Amino acid sequence: MIPFRDNIPSRSFPIMTISIILVNALVFFYELSLGREVEPFIGQYGLTPAAVFAWPGSDIPLVAVALPFLTSMFLHGGWLHLIGNMWYLWIFGDNIEDRLGHSAFVVFYLLSGLGAGIVHTVLTPETVVPSVGASGAIAGVLGAYLVSYPLARVLTLVPIFFFIQIIEIPAVIVLGFWFLMQFLYGTASLASTSATSAGGVAWWAHVGGFVIGMVLIGLFPRKDRQRYDYYPRT
């Protein structure tokens, strides 16, 4: 399922959501400018679980191990990776920013991303491939959206056998299906004995970020008033 838009107009300008999208885009353009040097750059600033667990017995400074938990959130592995992540952030981020307020939204986003990185590292400690992408933090936004607006309607492209339908679906179904797929793929990846065979996708970062977002959203004070205008009318 591919979401296009929801039916909840933001009541404030999503300056932080847009800013995060722009920062990710600018960092990606910088990656493109590096040419062949991009691989060591990703190796240094991407999150590599095996390097984290090797740190106590290595000469790597703590800052070099800790910094990728933050920097990896702003790196992407290709155009589709970047566009897909930013698309989800654009659709769902404005409403969470509206609920939390601008500054709190940034804190929430970063905490979700950091938590997602920790979950990915703990559950895949032997992975030697650097993990990059904003998807863990964005998964936190999706989890918060599920808790905040479960009955919001999301215009979604749904392939049904050979037919493609574009229909409005409750957010609880769209996001619940998304979470289920991440969990199933993550579980399958744990069955692999190879440290590099996870398909290049940090499934457990998605799962962890989503759950963390569901929990964190209740710990932040609500800035917007309670909204009921998105519920179906009878």
N, CA, C and O of each residue as an XYZ file, in Angstrom:
936
protein
N       0.837     -1.192      0.000
C       0.000      0.000      0.000
C       0.879      1.252      0.000
O       1.856      1.349      0.743
N       0.504      2.201     -0.853
C       1.262      3.450     -0.951
C       0.338      4.614     -0.602
O      -0.594      4.893     -1.356
N       0.570      5.302      0.520
C      -0.297      6.428      0.892
C       0.003      7.670      0.054
O       1.148      7.926     -0.319
N      -1.052      8.434     -0.232
C      -0.900      9.681     -0.983
C      -1.091     10.911     -0.105
O      -0.327     11.873     -0.190
N      -2.115     10.871      0.736
C      -2.382     12.000      1.635
C      -3.402     11.558      2.669
O      -4.109     10.565      2.491
N      -3.462     12.319      3.755
C      -4.498     12.056      4.747
C      -5.537     13.164      4.683
O      -5.406     14.112      3.908
N      -6.564     13.035      5.501
C      -7.645     14.033      5.450
C      -7.619     14.990      6.631
O      -8.642     15.579      6.982
N      -6.437     15.146      7.250
C      -6.324     16.067      8.384
C      -5.454     17.250      7.981
O      -4.233     17.107      7.916
N      -6.034     18.399      7.712
C      -5.216     19.568      7.402
C      -4.474     20.061      8.629
O      -5.043     20.138      9.718
N      -3.214     20.391      8.456
C      -2.432     20.918      9.573
C      -2.909     22.321      9.904
O      -3.224     23.106      9.010
N      -2.962     22.631     11.191
C      -3.423     23.952     11.622
C      -2.277     24.915     11.889
O      -2.489     26.055     12.303
N      -1.062     24.441     11.646
C       0.099     25.325     11.735
C       1.053     24.955     10.604
O       1.035     23.823     10.121
N       1.869     25.887     10.188
C       2.792     25.619      9.094
C       3.872     24.645      9.580
O       4.541     24.924     10.574
N       4.054     23.513      8.900
C       4.989     22.480      9.386
C       6.449     22.823      9.079
O       7.109     22.130      8.306
N       6.929     23.872      9.678
C       8.261     24.371      9.366
C       9.349     23.342      9.676
O      10.320     23.225      8.929
N       9.194     22.600     10.769
C      10.220     21.634     11.140
C      10.187     20.394     10.257
O      11.233     19.838      9.922
N       9.002     19.968      9.885
C       8.899     18.839      8.953
C       9.574     19.182      7.636
O      10.339     18.385      7.093
N       9.290     20.360      7.132
C       9.904     20.806      5.875
C      11.404     20.968      6.045
O      12.171     20.608      5.152
N      11.834     21.505      7.178
C      13.268     21.695      7.425
C      14.006     20.361      7.459
O      15.102     20.241      6.911
N      13.405     19.355      8.105
C      14.041     18.034      8.161
C      14.153     17.443      6.763
O      15.172     16.843      6.418
N      13.111     17.611      5.959
C      13.152     17.123      4.582
C      14.273     17.816      3.799
O      15.007     17.167      3.054
N      14.399     19.118      3.969
C      15.441     19.870      3.255
C      16.837     19.450      3.709
O      17.741     19.307      2.886
N      17.014     19.253      5.004
C      18.321     18.827      5.511
C      18.698     17.469      4.924
O      19.832     17.268      4.491
N      17.748     16.544      4.911
C      18.020     15.231      4.334
C      18.379     15.326      2.853
O      19.274     14.629      2.375
N      17.670     16.196      2.133
C      17.950     16.368      0.708
C      19.334     16.966      0.494
O      20.076     16.517     -0.379
N      19.686     17.972      1.280
C      20.994     18.613      1.135
C      22.126     17.645      1.462
O      23.149     17.628      0.777
N      21.944     16.840      2.509
C      22.967     15.859      2.858
C      23.112     14.833      1.738
O      24.222     14.402      1.427
N      22.000     14.445      1.139
C      22.073     13.474      0.043
C      22.812     14.060     -1.154
O      23.611     13.367     -1.784
N      22.558     15.320     -1.473
C      23.292     15.954     -2.575
C      24.786     16.027     -2.265
O      25.624     15.909     -3.158
N      25.100     16.220     -0.998
C      26.513     16.206     -0.608
C      27.098     14.816     -0.819
O      28.226     14.681     -1.293
N      26.335     13.782     -0.469
C      26.802     12.419     -0.720
C      27.098     12.217     -2.203
O      28.122     11.637     -2.563
N      26.208     12.693     -3.056
C      26.406     12.542     -4.496
C      27.673     13.248     -4.961
O      28.347     12.785     -5.881
N      27.995     14.369     -4.323
C      29.173     15.135     -4.733
C      30.480     14.443     -4.365
O      31.537     14.801     -4.883
N      30.415     13.455     -3.472
C      31.637     12.796     -3.013
C      32.188     11.789     -4.013
O      33.359     11.415     -3.947
N      31.351     11.358     -4.926
C      31.821     10.379     -5.897
C      32.272      9.091     -5.230
O      31.529      8.498     -4.449
N      33.488      8.658     -5.538
C      34.002      7.404     -4.978
C      34.290      7.502     -3.481
O      34.444      6.482     -2.809
N      34.362      8.708     -2.968
C      34.638      8.881     -1.542
C      33.413      8.664     -0.669
O      33.499      8.728      0.558
N      32.269      8.406     -1.301
C      31.044      8.264     -0.525
C      31.073      7.001      0.342
O      30.485      6.991      1.423
N      31.740      5.948     -0.109
C      31.761      4.709      0.671
C      32.471      4.873      2.014
O      31.909      4.473      3.034
N      33.674      5.439      2.063
C      34.274      5.673      3.389
C      33.477      6.669      4.226
O      33.472      6.583      5.454
N      32.803      7.612      3.569
C      31.956      8.571      4.279
C      30.803      7.845      4.970
O      30.518      8.092      6.142
N      30.135      6.938      4.226
C      29.051      6.145      4.797
C      29.585      5.235      5.902
O      28.935      5.045      6.930
N      30.758      4.684      5.682
C      31.357      3.817      6.690
C      31.629      4.543      7.986
O      31.542      3.956      9.064
N      31.963      5.832      7.886
C      32.279      6.608      9.079
C      31.037      7.110      9.790
O      30.986      7.120     11.020
N      30.017      7.534      9.016
C      28.858      8.179      9.622
C      27.595      7.324      9.620
O      26.586      7.705     10.212
N      27.648      6.159      8.952
C      26.550      5.216      9.051
C      26.674      4.418     10.333
O      27.747      4.369     10.936
N      25.581      3.789     10.756
C      25.557      3.047     12.017
C      25.843      1.574     11.754
O      25.057      0.892     11.095
N      26.976      1.080     12.271
C      27.383     -0.308     12.084
C      27.354     -1.025     13.428
O      28.238     -0.807     14.256
N      26.352     -1.877     13.663
C      26.232     -2.546     14.970
C      27.490     -3.285     15.402
O      27.866     -3.222     16.572
N      28.149     -3.987     14.480
C      29.346     -4.742     14.855
C      30.435     -3.823     15.396
O      31.166     -4.196     16.313
N      30.543     -2.621     14.830
C      31.547     -1.663     15.298
C      31.212     -1.156     16.692
O      32.109     -0.899     17.496
N      29.916     -1.012     16.980
C      29.495     -0.559     18.310
C      29.892     -1.590     19.363
O      30.427     -1.236     20.413
N      29.630     -2.858     19.082
C      29.930     -3.902     20.064
C      31.421     -4.201     20.149
O      31.893     -4.756     21.141
N      32.161     -3.832     19.105
C      33.612     -4.041     19.140
C      34.327     -2.913     19.871
O      35.512     -3.029     20.184
N      33.613     -1.816     20.148
C      34.258     -0.613     20.689
C      35.000     -0.829     22.016
O      36.126     -0.349     22.148
N      34.428     -1.523     22.997
C      35.157     -1.615     24.284
C      36.563     -2.190     24.156
O      37.445     -1.856     24.947
N      36.774     -3.052     23.164
C      38.093     -3.656     23.024
C      38.904     -3.090     21.883
O      39.903     -3.683     21.477
N      38.483     -1.938     21.353
C      39.194     -1.341     20.222
C      39.744      0.020     20.607
O      39.492      0.522     21.703
N      40.503      0.611     19.686
C      41.077      1.942     19.910
C      40.185      3.053     19.360
O      40.576      4.220     19.360
N      38.985      2.693     18.890
C      38.070      3.688     18.331
C      37.553      4.589     19.443
O      37.067      4.079     20.452
N      37.639      5.910     19.300
C      37.129      6.805     20.344
C      35.615      6.688     20.490
O      34.913      6.385     19.525
N      35.125      6.924     21.680
C      33.697      6.781     21.958
C      32.856      7.664     21.041
O      31.791      7.243     20.589
N      33.316      8.871     20.763
C      32.534      9.773     19.932
C      32.323      9.203     18.538
O      31.275      9.420     17.930
N      33.316      8.472     18.025
C      33.199      7.883     16.685
C      32.190      6.746     16.666
O      31.627      6.432     15.617
N      31.958      6.128     17.820
C      30.972      5.057     17.925
C      29.579      5.622     18.167
O      28.600      5.102     17.634
N      29.481      6.673     18.959
C      28.189      7.241     19.329
C      27.601      8.148     18.255
O      26.389      8.160     18.042
N      28.465      8.910     17.575
C      27.973      9.895     16.605
C      27.105      9.296     15.506
O      26.107      9.916     15.138
N      27.432      8.114     14.955
C      26.592      7.559     13.883
C      25.146      7.296     14.280
O      24.282      7.227     13.405
N      24.853      7.145     15.567
C      23.454      6.992     15.965
C      22.645      8.217     15.541
O      21.450      8.115     15.263
N      23.305      9.375     15.493
C      22.650     10.605     15.053
C      22.828     10.837     13.556
O      21.853     11.075     12.843
N      24.053     10.770     13.083
C      24.325     11.133     11.688
C      23.691     10.179     10.688
O      23.329     10.590      9.585
N      23.553      8.908     11.059
C      22.971      7.944     10.119
C      21.538      8.292      9.753
O      21.049      7.879      8.702
N      20.861      9.048     10.611
C      19.474      9.441     10.360
C      19.333     10.396      9.184
O      18.234     10.576      8.659
N      20.431     11.006      8.771
C      20.359     12.015      7.716
C      21.077     11.566      6.438
O      21.290     12.365      5.527
N      21.444     10.292      6.379
C      22.102      9.736      5.198
C      21.142      8.787      4.481
O      20.287      8.162      5.109
N      21.294      8.687      3.163
C      20.450      7.783      2.388
C      21.270      7.077      1.319
O      22.289      7.579      0.845
N      20.781      5.886      0.955
C      21.528      5.049      0.038
C      21.150      5.189     -1.420
O      21.704      4.478     -2.259
N      20.233      6.075     -1.756
C      19.841      6.263     -3.151
C      18.616      7.145     -3.245
O      18.009      7.509     -2.238
N      18.258      7.487     -4.499
C      17.122      8.373     -4.719
C      15.819      7.787     -4.170
O      15.066      8.487     -3.493
N      15.546      6.510     -4.458
C      14.304      5.895     -4.013
C      14.235      5.833     -2.490
O      13.174      6.024     -1.895
N      15.380      5.563     -1.869
C      15.455      5.530     -0.413
C      15.081      6.894      0.169
O      14.270      6.989      1.090
N      15.675      7.925     -0.375
C      15.404      9.286      0.097
C      13.956      9.687     -0.156
O      13.273     10.150      0.758
N      13.484      9.513     -1.384
C      12.138      9.962     -1.744
C      11.080      9.206     -0.957
O      10.108      9.799     -0.490
N      11.265      7.887     -0.806
C      10.295      7.107     -0.042
C      10.191      7.571      1.398
O       9.089      7.727      1.926
N      11.327      7.791      2.034
C      11.312      8.245      3.424
C      10.691      9.633      3.559
O       9.859      9.871      4.435
N      11.102     10.538      2.687
C      10.599     11.906      2.785
C       9.121     11.987      2.435
O       8.415     12.861      2.939
N       8.649     11.100      1.587
C       7.229     11.062      1.233
C       6.379     10.736      2.466
O       5.377     11.400      2.734
N       6.789      9.713      3.207
C       6.058      9.345      4.421
C       6.140     10.462      5.458
O       5.154     10.748      6.137
N       7.292     11.088      5.585
C       7.427     12.180      6.550
C       6.526     13.347      6.170
O       5.911     13.964      7.039
N       6.446     13.649      4.889
C       5.616     14.757      4.418
C       4.136     14.498      4.699
O       3.413     15.412      5.095
N       3.680     13.258      4.496
C       2.268     12.941      4.683
C       1.875     12.957      6.152
O       0.835     13.509      6.511
N       2.704     12.352      7.010
C       2.304     12.143      8.402
C       2.993     13.084      9.403
O       2.517     13.250     10.526
N       4.098     13.689      8.999
C       4.856     14.500      9.947
C       4.180     15.787     10.355
O       4.310     16.217     11.501
N       3.449     16.422      9.422
C       2.872     17.732      9.737
C       1.864     17.651     10.875
O       1.782     18.558     11.704
N       1.098     16.567     10.916
C       0.089     16.443     11.971
C       0.709     16.181     13.338
O       0.198     16.655     14.352
N       1.812     15.426     13.372
C       2.491     15.202     14.649
C       3.186     16.486     15.098
O       3.224     16.784     16.292
N       3.733     17.243     14.154
C       4.304     18.546     14.503
C       3.207     19.471     15.020
O       3.424     20.236     15.960
N       2.033     19.399     14.404
C       0.894     20.203     14.833
C       0.496     19.848     16.261
O       0.160     20.725     17.057
N       0.535     18.574     16.576
C       0.141     18.124     17.908
C       1.167     18.506     18.968
O       0.799     18.921     20.066
N       2.455     18.368     18.644
C       3.504     18.564     19.641
C       4.016     19.995     19.735
O       4.504     20.416     20.783
N       3.905     20.734     18.649
C       4.588     22.020     18.572
C       5.921     21.823     17.870
O       6.443     20.710     17.818
N       6.472     22.904     17.328
C       7.637     22.799     16.452
C       8.873     22.246     17.157
O       9.481     21.288     16.679
N       9.245     22.836     18.279
C      10.466     22.419     18.965
C      10.348     21.000     19.511
O      11.270     20.197     19.373
N       9.214     20.697     20.129
C       9.015     19.362     20.698
C       9.018     18.298     19.605
O       9.454     17.170     19.832
N       8.531     18.662     18.420
C       8.521     17.693     17.321
C       9.942     17.287     16.941
O      10.202     16.111     16.683
N      10.856     18.243     16.904
C      12.248     17.920     16.575
C      12.839     16.992     17.620
O      13.524     16.026     17.281
N      12.576     17.280     18.899
C      13.071     16.418     19.978
C      12.484     15.017     19.827
O      13.200     14.021     19.931
N      11.180     14.950     19.583
C      10.506     13.662     19.403
C      11.121     12.901     18.230
O      11.391     11.706     18.342
N      11.341     13.570     17.127
C      11.884     12.939     15.919
C      13.275     12.367     16.191
O      13.563     11.228     15.826
N      14.119     13.144     16.821
C      15.488     12.689     17.099
C      15.506     11.538     18.104
O      16.269     10.587     17.936
N      14.677     11.614     19.144
C      14.615     10.535     20.119
C      14.127      9.237     19.477
O      14.631      8.157     19.785
N      13.146      9.349     18.587
C      12.652      8.163     17.882
C      13.756      7.553     17.035
O      13.925      6.334     17.011
N      14.508      8.401     16.339
C      15.592      7.898     15.504
C      16.708      7.267     16.310
O      17.234      6.219     15.936
N      17.071      7.900     17.414
C      18.108      7.331     18.280
C      17.656      5.995     18.868
O      18.422      5.032     18.907
N      16.413      5.948     19.320
C      15.889      4.701     19.861
C      15.846      3.600     18.824
O      16.154      2.445     19.118
N      15.460      3.961     17.603
C      15.422      2.978     16.521
C      16.814      2.428     16.241
O      16.973      1.230     16.004
N      17.823      3.296     16.267
C      19.192      2.855     16.053
C      19.671      1.912     17.145
O      20.397      0.955     16.873
N      19.267      2.179     18.369
C      19.653      1.313     19.485
C      19.013     -0.067     19.337
O      19.671     -1.087     19.543
N      17.726     -0.095     18.978
C      17.045     -1.378     18.788
C      17.712     -2.172     17.668
O      17.960     -3.369     17.810
N      17.998     -1.505     16.563
C      18.665     -2.169     15.434
C      20.020     -2.727     15.855
O      20.375     -3.846     15.484
N      20.763     -1.967     16.611
C      22.095     -2.398     17.042
C      22.027     -3.593     17.993
O      22.793     -4.548     17.863
N      21.105     -3.527     18.942
C      20.994     -4.593     19.941
C      20.530     -5.909     19.312
O      21.016     -6.980     19.677
N      19.588     -5.827     18.365
C      19.013     -7.046     17.798
C      19.814     -7.613     16.625
O      19.623     -8.768     16.244
N      20.703     -6.811     16.056
C      21.547     -7.324     14.954
C      23.008     -6.971     15.240
O      23.628     -6.239     14.468
N      23.563     -7.482     16.340
C      24.894     -7.047     16.786
C      26.042     -7.450     15.867
O      27.124     -6.869     15.949
N      25.830     -8.432     14.995
C      26.911     -8.891     14.140
C      26.914     -8.226     12.762
O      27.771     -8.523     11.930
N      25.971     -7.341     12.526
C      25.863     -6.699     11.219
C      27.055     -5.774     10.964
O      27.358     -4.898     11.774
N      27.719     -5.977      9.840
C      28.889     -5.174      9.497
C      28.587     -4.161      8.395
O      29.461     -3.389      8.000
N      27.354     -4.165      7.904
C      26.953     -3.215      6.872
C      26.421     -1.954      7.543
O      25.513     -2.056      8.367
N      26.946     -0.765      7.228
C      26.446      0.468      7.844
C      24.977      0.701      7.511
O      24.562      0.561      6.360
N      24.213      1.049      8.501
C      22.798      1.370      8.316
C      22.647      2.880      8.168
O      23.184      3.650      8.964
N      21.907      3.295      7.137
C      21.656      4.721      6.927
C      20.170      4.917      6.614
O      19.497      4.005      6.134
N      19.684      6.105      6.891
C      18.318      6.432      6.534
C      17.519      7.009      7.681
O      17.806      6.764      8.853
N      16.507      7.785      7.317
C      15.641      8.432      8.305
C      14.471      7.559      8.701
O      13.620      7.996      9.476
N      14.400      6.332      8.192
C      13.199      5.524      8.372
C      12.917      5.181      9.828
O      11.752      5.053     10.202
N      13.937      5.027     10.660
C      13.691      4.741     12.072
C      12.982      5.893     12.753
O      12.021      5.686     13.494
N      13.455      7.119     12.502
C      12.811      8.301     13.077
C      11.413      8.491     12.506
O      10.482      8.843     13.231
N      11.268      8.257     11.198
C       9.960      8.412     10.558
C       8.999      7.338     11.056
O       7.801      7.587     11.183
N       9.519      6.149     11.336
C       8.673      5.114     11.931
C       8.102      5.590     13.266
O       6.961      5.275     13.606
N       8.898      6.350     14.020
C       8.385      6.938     15.263
C       7.227      7.873     14.995
O       6.252      7.891     15.747
N       7.327      8.655     13.920
C       6.233      9.551     13.525
C       4.992      8.742     13.172
O       3.877      9.119     13.534
N       5.183      7.627     12.461
C       4.045      6.785     12.088
C       3.389      6.175     13.326
O       2.162      6.118     13.415
N       4.200      5.721     14.275
C       3.643      5.181     15.507
C       2.852      6.224     16.269
O       1.787      5.932     16.813
N       3.375      7.446     16.309
C       2.670      8.535     16.992
C       1.369      8.870     16.273
O       0.362      9.176     16.911
N       1.393      8.814     14.953
C       0.182      9.101     14.172
C      -0.879      8.048     14.445
O      -2.058      8.372     14.590
N      -0.464      6.785     14.516
C      -1.421      5.714     14.785
C      -2.128      5.925     16.117
O      -3.336      5.716     16.225
N      -1.371      6.340     17.133
C      -1.953      6.583     18.449
C      -2.837      7.831     18.428
O      -3.892      7.855     19.062
N      -2.413      8.854     17.708
C      -3.093     10.152     17.754
C      -4.323     10.214     16.864
O      -5.336     10.795     17.254
N      -4.254      9.624     15.670
C      -5.334      9.756     14.692
C      -5.657      8.403     14.045
O      -5.551      8.270     12.826
N      -6.043      7.410     14.826
C      -6.247      6.070     14.265
C      -7.343      5.988     13.211
O      -7.273      5.147     12.315
N      -8.359      6.851     13.303
C      -9.475      6.782     12.367
C      -9.391      7.819     11.259
O     -10.332      7.979     10.482
N      -8.273      8.519     11.184
C      -8.074      9.429     10.054
C      -8.113      8.617      8.765
O      -7.746      7.442      8.747
N      -8.557      9.251      7.698
C      -8.649      8.556      6.414
C      -7.402      8.868      5.599
O      -6.986     10.023      5.500
N      -6.812      7.833      5.020
C      -5.598      7.989      4.228
C      -5.886      7.508      2.810
O      -6.233      6.345      2.603
N      -5.743      8.402      1.833
C      -5.910      8.029      0.431
C      -4.726      7.164      0.037
O      -3.578      7.605      0.099
N      -5.005      5.933     -0.368
C      -3.955      4.927     -0.509
C      -4.095      4.155     -1.806
O      -5.202      3.802     -2.213
N      -2.970      3.895     -2.453
C      -2.943      3.024     -3.629
C      -2.818      1.587     -3.150
O      -1.882      1.236     -2.432
N      -3.773      0.764     -3.556
C      -3.810     -0.628     -3.103
C      -3.834     -1.550     -4.317
O      -4.835     -1.581     -5.033
N      -2.772     -2.296     -4.569
C      -2.797     -3.280     -5.661
C      -3.569     -4.527     -5.237
O      -3.247     -5.146     -4.222
N      -4.594     -4.896     -6.019
C      -5.386     -6.096     -5.747
C      -5.283     -6.994     -6.976
O      -5.957     -6.773     -7.983
N      -4.431     -8.008     -6.877
C      -4.131     -8.889     -7.995
C      -3.641     -8.046     -9.177
O      -2.589     -7.414     -9.080
N      -4.382     -8.023    -10.285
C      -3.940     -7.261    -11.452
C      -4.563     -5.868    -11.500
O      -4.372     -5.134    -12.469
N      -5.295     -5.512    -10.473
C      -5.987     -4.231    -10.464
C      -5.363     -3.314     -9.415
O      -4.876     -3.766     -8.378
N      -5.390     -2.027     -9.709
C      -4.885     -1.023     -8.775
C      -6.031     -0.125     -8.357
O      -6.681      0.504     -9.193
N      -6.271     -0.070     -7.072
C      -7.338      0.758     -6.529
C      -6.740      1.904     -5.718
O      -5.739      1.720     -5.025
N      -7.342      3.071     -5.800
C      -6.970      4.204     -4.948
C      -8.177      4.516     -4.077
O      -9.184      5.039     -4.553
N      -8.065      4.193     -2.811
C      -9.202      4.301     -1.902
C      -8.775      4.919     -0.580
O      -7.592      4.924     -0.237
N      -9.746      5.438      0.154
C      -9.486      5.961      1.490
C      -9.597      4.827      2.503
O     -10.588      4.098      2.541
N      -8.563      4.699      3.318
C      -8.499      3.626      4.312
C      -8.180      4.254      5.668
O      -7.393      5.198      5.728
N      -8.769      3.758      6.753
C      -8.415      4.282      8.074
C      -6.925      4.127      8.353
O      -6.313      3.128      7.977
N      -6.356      5.115      9.007
C      -4.918      5.106      9.291
C      -4.507      3.871     10.079
O      -3.397      3.368      9.904
N      -5.388      3.374     10.946
C      -5.037      2.207     11.754
C      -4.760      0.996     10.868
O      -3.942      0.150     11.229
N      -5.422      0.895      9.720
C      -5.190     -0.220      8.805
C      -3.918      0.008      8.000
O      -3.093     -0.897      7.872
N      -3.752      1.220      7.453
C      -2.569      1.526      6.644
C      -1.293      1.365      7.467
O      -0.349      0.700      7.039
N      -1.274      1.969      8.632
C      -0.063      1.935      9.455
C       0.094      0.595     10.170
O       1.213      0.133     10.390
N      -1.020     -0.022     10.528
C      -0.937     -1.345     11.133
C      -0.369     -2.365     10.162
O       0.430     -3.217     10.551
N      -0.777     -2.285      8.892
C      -0.233     -3.179      7.870
C       1.251     -2.910      7.660
O       2.044     -3.842      7.530
N       1.623     -1.632      7.629
C       3.036     -1.271      7.467
C       3.868     -1.861      8.598
O       4.926     -2.441      8.354
N       3.398     -1.719      9.830
C       4.136     -2.249     10.974
C       4.227     -3.771     10.909
O       5.281     -4.344     11.184
N       3.140     -4.414     10.552
C       3.144     -5.876     10.474
C       4.190     -6.370      9.480
O       4.899     -7.338      9.754
N       4.289     -5.709      8.329
C       5.267     -6.124      7.316
C       6.691     -5.932      7.829
O       7.553     -6.777      7.592
N       6.943     -4.831      8.527
C       8.287     -4.605      9.072
C       8.629     -5.682     10.097
O       9.753     -6.180     10.137
N       7.647     -6.033     10.923
C       7.883     -7.043     11.957
C       8.152     -8.417     11.335
O       9.046     -9.137     11.777
N       7.383     -8.772     10.318
C       7.565    -10.078      9.678
C       8.916    -10.167      8.976
O       9.615    -11.174      9.085
N       9.279     -9.103      8.250
C      10.584     -9.099      7.588
C      11.711     -9.098      8.617
O      12.736     -9.752      8.427
N      11.514     -8.362      9.701
C      12.532     -8.338     10.752
C      12.717     -9.694     11.386
O      13.844    -10.122     11.638
N      11.607    -10.376     11.647
C      11.687    -11.711     12.222
C      12.405    -12.664     11.276
O      13.211    -13.487     11.710
N      12.110    -12.551      9.974
C      12.777    -13.404      8.997
C      14.268    -13.116      8.940
O      15.070    -14.030      8.746
N      14.646    -11.857      9.106
C      16.064    -11.508      9.040
C      16.835    -12.086     10.222
O      18.022    -12.389     10.099
N      16.172    -12.241     11.365
C      16.844    -12.812     12.538
C      17.161    -14.289     12.337
O      18.062    -14.833     12.977
N      16.412    -14.935     11.441
C      16.651    -16.356     11.182
C      17.892    -16.574     10.336
O      18.373    -17.700     10.213
N      18.417    -15.493      9.749
C      19.600    -15.615      8.912
C      20.842    -15.679      9.789
O      20.925    -15.016     10.823
N      21.787    -16.476      9.366
C      23.042    -16.597     10.120
C      24.121    -15.681      9.591
O      25.218    -15.611     10.145
N      23.803    -14.972      8.505
C      24.811    -14.092      7.904
C      24.669    -12.694      8.452
O      23.559    -12.182      8.597
N      25.812    -12.069      8.761
C      25.784    -10.708      9.302
C      25.475     -9.680      8.249
O      25.216     -8.520      8.572
N      25.496    -10.085      6.978
C      25.271     -9.105      5.913
C      24.086     -9.465      5.046
O      23.920     -8.897      3.967
N      23.256    -10.397      5.490
C      22.188    -10.887      4.617
C      20.820    -10.321      4.954
O      19.804    -10.929      4.617
N      20.774     -9.193      5.599
C      19.480     -8.612      5.958
C      18.861     -7.839      4.818
O      17.861     -7.149      5.013
N      19.433     -7.938      3.630
C      18.847     -7.295      2.473
C      19.069     -5.808      2.425
O      18.453     -5.118      1.612
N      19.946     -5.289      3.286
C      20.228     -3.862      3.264
C      19.166     -3.029      3.945
O      19.231     -1.801      3.887
N      18.194     -3.644      4.588
C      17.115     -2.912      5.245
C      17.161     -3.187      6.747
O      17.198     -4.341      7.175
N      17.157     -2.133      7.530
C      17.190     -2.265      8.995
C      15.765     -2.405      9.503
O      15.191     -1.458     10.042
N      15.195     -3.603      9.324
C      13.794     -3.812      9.680
C      13.522     -3.518     11.151
O      12.477     -2.964     11.492
N      14.461     -3.889     12.026
C      14.214     -3.702     13.452
C      14.329     -2.248     13.874
O      13.806     -1.863     14.919
N      15.003     -1.440     13.078
C      14.972      0.004     13.325
C      13.573      0.536     13.072
O      13.096      1.411     13.795
N      12.910      0.004     12.038
C      11.539      0.412     11.738
C      10.601     -0.008     12.862
O       9.793      0.785     13.346
N      10.722     -1.271     13.268
C       9.861     -1.789     14.335
C      10.104     -1.022     15.637
O       9.161     -0.587     16.298
N      11.376     -0.863     15.992
C      11.706     -0.165     17.226
C      11.262      1.277     17.206
O      10.705      1.766     18.189
N      11.502      1.978     16.090
C      11.092      3.371     15.988
C       9.586      3.535     16.122
O       9.108      4.462     16.774
N       8.842      2.624     15.497
C       7.376      2.684     15.538
C       6.865      2.546     16.969
O       6.041      3.341     17.420
N       7.355      1.536     17.677
C       6.914      1.307     19.056
C       7.342      2.454     19.963
O       6.582      2.888     20.829
N       8.553      2.936     19.762
C       9.040      4.063     20.561
C       8.179      5.292     20.326
O       7.866      6.023     21.265
N       7.794      5.523     19.075
C       6.928      6.655     18.766
C       5.575      6.545     19.440
O       5.033      7.539     19.923
N       5.023      5.327     19.474
C       3.737      5.112     20.137
C       3.819      5.447     21.627
O       2.877      5.988     22.205
N       4.944      5.122     22.231
C       5.111      5.380     23.661
C       5.441      6.849     23.922
O       4.863      7.480     24.807
N       6.376      7.380     23.139
C       6.842      8.745     23.377
C       5.741      9.783     23.219
O       5.707     10.768     23.956
N       4.838      9.571     22.261
C       3.841     10.599     21.982
C       2.985     10.896     23.215
O       2.493     12.013     23.374
N       2.807      9.906     24.081
C       2.031     10.121     25.293
C       2.782     10.852     26.385
O       2.184     11.292     27.367
N       4.100     10.986     26.221
C       4.914     11.655     27.230
C       5.096     13.143     26.949
O       5.601     13.882     27.795
N       4.686     13.580     25.763
C       4.813     14.984     25.393
C       3.474     15.689     25.589
O       2.432     15.128     25.251
N       3.481     16.901     26.125
C       2.218     17.646     26.261
C       1.642     17.979     24.895
O       2.373     18.272     23.949
N       0.334     17.931     24.809
C      -0.352     18.182     23.544
C      -0.551     19.679     23.346
O      -1.078     20.363     24.222
N      -0.120     20.190     22.173
C      -0.233     21.615     21.883
C      -1.539     21.960     21.182
O      -2.111     23.025     21.414
N      -2.013     21.053     20.320
C      -3.276     21.335     19.640
C      -4.418     20.832     20.496
O      -4.229     19.979     21.364
N      -5.597     21.360     20.252
C      -6.749     20.866     21.003
C      -7.174     19.514     20.432
O      -6.845     19.177     19.295
N      -7.910     18.745     21.235
C      -8.357     17.433     20.785
C      -9.163     17.585     19.501
O     -10.003     18.478     19.389
N      -8.901     16.701     18.527
C      -9.539     16.850     17.227
C     -10.461     15.662     16.958
O     -10.105     14.506     17.185
N     -11.644     15.984     16.474
C     -12.595     14.944     16.133
C     -13.094     15.089     14.700
O     -13.893     14.272     14.241
N     -12.638     16.110     13.989
C     -13.192     16.401     12.670
C     -12.816     15.378     11.617
O     -13.386     15.392     10.526
N     -11.850     14.468     11.915
C     -11.463     13.493     10.927
C     -12.262     12.192     11.041
O     -12.124     11.302     10.202
N     -13.113     12.083     12.098
C     -13.879     10.863     12.267
C     -15.019     10.822     11.250
O     -15.590     11.864     10.929
N     -15.357      9.640     10.741
C     -16.452      9.548      9.779
C     -17.754     10.040     10.387
O     -18.042      9.778     11.554
N     -18.523     10.740      9.608
C     -19.807     11.244     10.062
C     -20.919     10.300      9.620
O     -20.839      9.705      8.545
N     -21.938     10.163     10.431
C     -23.073      9.291     10.088
C     -24.321     10.146      9.920
O     -25.395      9.620      9.630
